Amino acid sequence: MSMSEVEIVRIDVSTRKASPMTDCVAQEKPLHILLNRTHYVTIFCSPSNLKELATGHLLSEGIVKTIEEIQKIDLDDEGVCRVRLKSDIDLNKRLRLAKHFSRIILSACGSKSPYQPTRRFPMVESDLMVNAEVVLDSVKRLNFIAETFRKTGGVHVAAIFEKNGTLIALAEDVGRHNAVDKVIGASALEKVDFAKCFLALSGRLTGDIVSKAACVGLPIIASLAAAIDSGIAIAKRVNLTLVGFVRGMHMNVYTLPERMIL
């Protein structure tokens, strides 16, 4: 469980009363990912589904092309994940193509400059078409099945669904990027065909979120939240359907609406 109990004082301004009580808060811990003994990244995240997070992050950042390129993953109790790639992989070349190297990724969002993609993304090749009601129901389910969110309100949730709405993977994390990486990693470990699935999440549809989906070939992303211009621009560029504000009985389709069946 990625949460802990703390003692708080709840103040009710209307009754002018202060009551001591116990509350649940989301946890955040560092995950150190080593590639062939080289430190690649430290990610501050919710301490759950850590192998899936490491796997999904490497896939969504283009460090590994397929799950088959990973020979072994070991996770210890100190939050160190050791990933060994197959011997024919030129790790130095892959790292040179990466956005950063030996970095720290915080769970907090925000940057002093707009998102600027530093690599080319493959076109999303998929003939997937999904009933709009299935997408609506799937996104609605997120808050009901996200236990940590219900108890803390302090995490994001992401999930991957099949065309008919069957849940493939679900994850929660203090970072929206981490939640997406976790469900990508969990699905990849189960050999899921991403071209036949869609991603649902609670966070904003930014350029970096869309790029992660594009990198593994997910054709549709749907969110409770809004899209921003960087996300829309990349979605248009790579042939990905972007759906935001999935609430009530409505949704906003920003790109390629033909994948949504009415």
VENDASUL-V785131 format. One record per backbone hydrogen bond with DSSP energy under -1.0 kcal/mol. CO is the residue of the C=O (numbers start at 1). NH is the residue of the N-H. E is the energy in kcal/mol with one decimal. If there is no record, write none. Layout:
<<CO/NH/E> <CO/NH/E>>
This chain:
<<2/27/-2.2> <4/25/-2.7> <6/23/-2.8> <8/21/-2.5> <10/19/-2.6> <12/16/-1.3> <12/17/-1.6> <17/12/-2.9> <19/10/-2.9> <21/8/-3.0> <23/6/-2.7> <25/4/-2.4> <29/45/-3.0> <31/43/-2.9> <32/81/-3.3> <33/40/-2.7> <33/41/-1.4> <34/83/-3.2> <35/38/-2.4> <38/35/-3.4> <40/103/-1.4> <41/33/-3.2> <42/105/-3.1> <43/31/-2.5> <45/29/-3.3> <46/48/-2.5> <49/53/-2.1> <50/54/-2.5> <51/55/-2.5> <52/56/-3.0> <53/57/-2.6> <54/58/-2.1> <55/59/-1.9> <56/60/-3.1> <57/61/-1.6> <58/63/-1.6> <58/64/-1.7> <59/62/-1.2> <66/69/-1.4> <67/70/-1.5> <69/86/-2.3> <72/84/-2.9> <74/82/-3.0> <76/79/-1.3> <79/32/-3.0> <80/76/-2.1> <81/34/-2.8> <82/74/-2.3> <83/36/-2.6> <84/71/-2.5> <84/72/-1.7> <86/89/-2.0> <89/91/-1.4> <90/94/-2.0> <91/95/-2.7> <92/96/-1.8> <93/97/-1.3> <103/42/-2.0> <105/44/-2.8> <130/261/-2.7> <131/135/-1.7> <132/136/-2.5> <133/137/-2.6> <134/138/-2.4> <135/139/-2.4> <136/140/-2.1> <137/141/-1.6> <141/145/-2.0> <142/146/-1.0> <145/147/-1.2> <146/150/-2.0> <147/151/-1.8> <148/152/-2.2> <149/153/-1.9> <156/173/-2.1> <157/202/-1.8> <158/171/-2.4> <159/200/-3.0> <160/168/-3.1> <160/169/-1.4> <161/198/-2.2> <162/165/-2.0> <166/162/-2.7> <169/160/-2.3> <171/158/-2.4> <173/156/-3.6> <175/179/-2.0> <176/180/-1.8> <177/181/-2.5> <178/182/-2.6> <179/183/-1.7> <180/184/-2.1> <181/185/-2.8> <182/186/-2.6> <183/187/-2.0> <184/188/-2.5> <185/189/-2.3> <187/192/-2.3> <188/191/-1.8> <193/196/-1.8> <194/197/-1.9> <198/161/-2.5> <199/222/-2.7> <200/159/-2.8> <201/224/-1.6> <204/206/-1.3> <205/228/-1.9> <206/210/-2.4> <207/211/-2.2> <208/212/-1.3> <209/213/-1.7> <210/214/-2.6> <211/215/-2.1> <213/218/-2.3> <219/241/-3.0> <220/199/-2.7> <221/243/-2.6> <222/201/-1.9> <223/246/-2.3> <225/245/-2.4> <226/205/-2.8> <228/232/-2.0> <229/233/-2.5> <230/234/-1.9> <231/235/-2.3> <232/236/-2.4> <233/237/-1.8> <234/238/-2.1> <235/240/-2.5> <238/124/-3.2> <241/221/-2.4> <242/254/-2.8> <243/223/-1.9> <244/252/-3.0> <245/247/-1.5> <247/250/-2.6> <250/247/-1.6> <252/244/-2.9> <256/259/-1.4> <257/260/-2.2> <259/130/-2.6> <261/132/-3.1>>
